[in-house]
């Protein structure tokens, strides 16, 4: 959105190059003028019907944080049972998203399994370790948490 603002400020956005770099469709729009809205609707339809299959580029963090994320993903994979992306949930947990637990509960019917996993000290220690790495790296190196 705001492509009209970008043009006014002399900013040129190459939607195709941006889409290629991100691995997801990019549709330039200016909602106030109705620019690009039909293309946006067509793109959403193509995504929903499977005509377009995005392949987003994953963000790679510092190796220590990535190791934590991978461990957390493995812990979450069985629990989520394909309902949500384990990496997405792991990153939300590490980022301190307090609502993610409620979101998981609504997706997963096996509440007993959910609370068994949440009750395990090893799971919370792993989450704490990941949170420490992300906070430490953010403080000392800034986003995107890559060490020099």
NORLIN-V938533 format. One record per helix or strand of 2 or more residues. SS is the DSSP state (h for helix, s for strand). FROM is the first residue (numbers start at 0). TO is the last residue. If there is no record, write none. Layout:
BEGIN
[[SS FROM TO] [SS FROM TO]]
END
This chain:
BEGIN
[[h 2 7] [h 14 21] [h 30 32] [h 36 48] [h 62 79] [h 85 93] [h 99 106] [h 110 117] [h 120 140]]
END
